[in-house]
């Protein structure tokens, strides 16, 4: 009974969510602009020199930045993001920011060395930052209501 009530409550909240509308960005002529976006799809790359990784093929979700200077020259940059695929002669693996995620949820470099914190620790840090951000936002909104 509790799960049915919880599911009904979640469904009711999802149905009543109003879509958010974004402000239209208008660029002034001759000004430099930078836009952020997201790429989601298949990605293939072949090293032309320097790196020994070889070919890489995978399904990815990555950030994209498009910038244009005042003279009209445009530049498009793709981040590494999250990718599931194969690289060189390695087996298929999940990659986060270009680093392979080991079975224990740890990021490792191409030589197999552990990098930074584990994925679970990073998720905990991100969740803490989000909670603190919402608390600060709630306090700011509440202080505006008091004025």
CORLINUR-V764396 format. One record per residue. N is the residue number from 0. RES is the residue in one small letter. PSI is psi in degrees with one decimal (none if undefined). Layout:
# CORLINUR-V764396
N & RES & PSI
N & RES & PSI
This chain:
# CORLINUR-V764396
0 & x & -37.5
1 & x & -38.9
2 & x & -35.3
3 & x & -43.0
4 & x & -40.8
5 & x & -42.0
6 & x & -39.7
7 & x & -39.6
8 & x & -43.5
9 & x & -42.4
10 & x & -40.2
11 & x & -37.8
12 & x & -37.6
13 & x & -34.6
14 & x & -34.5
15 & x & 1.5
16 & x & 126.8
17 & x & 139.4
18 & x & 141.4
19 & x & 135.5
20 & x & 138.2
21 & x & 152.4
22 & x & 143.4
23 & x & 129.4
24 & x & 124.3
25 & x & 122.2
26 & x & 136.6
27 & x & 144.1
28 & x & 135.6
29 & x & -2.7
30 & x & 150.0
31 & x & 138.9
32 & x & 151.0
33 & x & 129.7
34 & x & 142.0
35 & x & 149.2
36 & x & -170.8
37 & x & 137.9
38 & x & 132.5
39 & x & 121.5
40 & x & -164.4
41 & x & 142.7
42 & x & 132.9
43 & x & 138.5
44 & x & 148.2
45 & x & 127.6
46 & x & 129.2
47 & x & -3.9
48 & x & 160.1
49 & x & -68.4
50 & x & 148.6
51 & x & 13.3
52 & x & -31.4
53 & x & -152.2
54 & x & 151.2
55 & x & 132.6
56 & x & 132.7
57 & x & 174.0
58 & x & 128.6
59 & x & 154.8
60 & x & 118.1
61 & x & 153.7
62 & x & 150.7
63 & x & 138.1
64 & x & 127.1
65 & x & 123.8
66 & x & 149.1
67 & x & 130.1
68 & x & 180.0
69 & x & -21.7
70 & x & -2.5
71 & x & 0.9
72 & x & 126.0
73 & x & 148.7
74 & x & 133.1
75 & x & 125.1
76 & x & 135.4
77 & x & 133.9
78 & x & 175.7
79 & x & -47.8
80 & x & -145.7
81 & x & 131.5
82 & x & 138.4
83 & x & 118.9
84 & x & -162.9
85 & x & 149.0
86 & x & 119.0
87 & x & -128.3
88 & x & 9.1
89 & x & 154.8
90 & x & 165.4
91 & x & 138.0
92 & x & 161.3
93 & x & 134.7
94 & x & 139.0
95 & x & 117.7
96 & x & 35.6
97 & x & -4.1
98 & x & 139.1
99 & x & 139.5
100 & x & 118.4
101 & x & 163.5
102 & x & -28.7
103 & x & 3.3
104 & x & 20.6
105 & x & 138.0
106 & x & 134.2
107 & x & 148.9
108 & x & -174.4
109 & x & -17.1
110 & x & 0.5
111 & x & 8.9
112 & x & 140.7
113 & x & 135.9
114 & x & 127.4
115 & x & -138.3
116 & x & 162.2
117 & x & 165.9
118 & x & -39.3
119 & x & -41.6
120 & x & -41.8
121 & x & -39.8
122 & x & -38.6
123 & x & -41.0
124 & x & -44.4
125 & x & -42.1
126 & x & -40.1
127 & x & -41.4
128 & x & -40.7
129 & x & -44.1
130 & x & -46.0
131 & x & -39.2
132 & x & -43.9
133 & x & -38.1
134 & x & -43.6
135 & x & -42.6
136 & x & -42.9
137 & x & -40.9
138 & x & -37.9
139 & x & -42.5
140 & x & -41.3
141 & x & -38.2
142 & x & -31.8
143 & x & -33.7
144 & x & -31.2
145 & x & -25.8
146 & x & none
